[in-house]
């Protein structure tokens, strides 16, 4: 599964998802793109999922137009230390059949 980490996700999260084909926005040269353009690039590059910390993503995009699942991590902060405990939930969702187009939110307990 080809996954893109948004630029607000710490880059070292990539190494915690090593069972997947993971790239970062920075590696792709897409840093600074607005969300609509980013989703368009994702689809053109055959990515299957975007992982982001952007809580407003579901209100900003038309997922009828961009048919791709987005995992939005809702943690206390965007630091690696806050995201790390949620990565098991992210992996579980990625391996499940419950990942749907649009925003799938993972919330800190």
C-alpha positions as CSV (number, residue, x, y, z in Angstrom):
1,X,0.0,0.0,0.0
2,X,1.4,3.4,-1.1
3,X,1.0,6.0,1.7
4,X,1.9,9.7,1.8
5,X,2.7,11.5,5.1
6,X,1.5,15.1,5.1
7,X,4.2,17.7,5.8
8,X,2.8,18.2,9.3
9,X,3.6,14.6,10.3
10,X,7.1,14.2,11.7
11,X,9.2,12.4,9.1
12,X,10.5,9.7,11.4
13,X,6.9,8.3,11.6
14,X,7.8,6.8,8.2
15,X,10.1,4.3,9.8
16,X,7.3,3.1,12.2
17,X,5.2,2.2,9.1
18,X,7.9,0.2,7.4
19,X,5.6,-2.6,6.3
20,X,4.1,-0.1,3.9
21,X,5.4,1.9,0.9
22,X,5.6,5.3,2.7
23,X,6.8,8.7,1.2
24,X,6.7,12.1,2.7
25,X,5.3,15.3,1.1
26,X,8.9,16.7,1.3
27,X,10.4,13.7,-0.5
28,X,7.8,14.1,-3.3
29,X,8.6,17.8,-3.7
30,X,5.1,18.7,-2.8
31,X,5.7,20.8,0.3
32,X,3.6,23.9,0.4
33,X,0.9,22.7,-1.9
34,X,-2.7,23.5,-0.8
35,X,-4.8,20.4,0.2
36,X,-6.7,20.3,-3.1
37,X,-3.6,20.3,-5.2
38,X,-2.0,17.8,-2.9
39,X,-4.9,15.4,-3.3
40,X,-4.8,15.8,-7.0
41,X,-1.0,14.9,-7.0
42,X,-1.7,11.9,-4.7
43,X,-4.2,10.5,-7.1
44,X,-2.0,11.0,-10.1
45,X,0.9,9.3,-8.3
46,X,-1.3,6.3,-7.3
47,X,-1.1,6.8,-3.6
48,X,-3.7,4.9,-1.6
49,X,-3.8,6.9,1.6
50,X,-2.8,10.3,3.0
51,X,-1.9,10.6,6.7
52,X,-2.2,14.1,8.2
53,X,-2.7,16.0,11.4
54,X,-5.0,18.5,9.7
55,X,-8.2,18.5,11.7
56,X,-10.1,20.6,9.2
57,X,-9.4,18.4,6.2
58,X,-12.9,16.9,6.0
59,X,-14.4,20.4,5.9
60,X,-12.0,21.7,3.3
61,X,-12.2,19.1,0.6
62,X,-14.8,17.6,-1.7
63,X,-14.3,13.8,-1.3
64,X,-16.7,13.1,-4.1
65,X,-14.1,14.6,-6.4
66,X,-11.0,13.2,-4.6
67,X,-11.8,9.6,-3.9
68,X,-9.0,8.7,-1.5
69,X,-8.9,7.8,2.1
70,X,-7.3,10.3,4.5
71,X,-6.3,9.3,8.0
72,X,-6.4,12.4,10.3
73,X,-4.5,11.9,13.6
74,X,-6.0,14.0,16.4
75,X,-3.4,14.1,19.1
76,X,-2.5,16.5,21.9
77,X,0.2,18.0,19.7
78,X,1.9,17.1,16.4
79,X,5.1,15.9,18.1
80,X,6.5,12.5,17.4
81,X,6.1,11.6,21.1
82,X,2.3,12.3,20.9
83,X,1.8,10.5,17.6
84,X,3.8,7.4,18.4
85,X,1.2,5.8,20.8
86,X,-1.5,6.2,18.1
87,X,0.5,4.4,15.3
88,X,-0.9,1.0,16.3
89,X,-4.4,2.3,15.7
90,X,-3.2,3.7,12.3
91,X,-1.7,0.4,11.3
92,X,-4.8,-1.5,12.4
93,X,-7.0,0.8,10.3
94,X,-4.6,0.4,7.3
95,X,-4.8,-3.4,7.6
96,X,-8.6,-3.4,8.0
97,X,-11.3,-3.4,5.5
98,X,-12.8,-0.4,7.3
99,X,-10.7,2.4,5.7
100,X,-13.1,4.5,3.6
101,X,-12.7,7.3,1.2
102,X,-12.8,10.7,2.9
103,X,-11.5,11.4,6.4
104,X,-10.9,8.6,8.9
105,X,-10.1,10.1,12.3
106,X,-7.9,8.6,14.9
107,X,-8.3,10.3,18.3
108,X,-5.9,10.3,21.2
109,X,-7.5,8.4,24.2
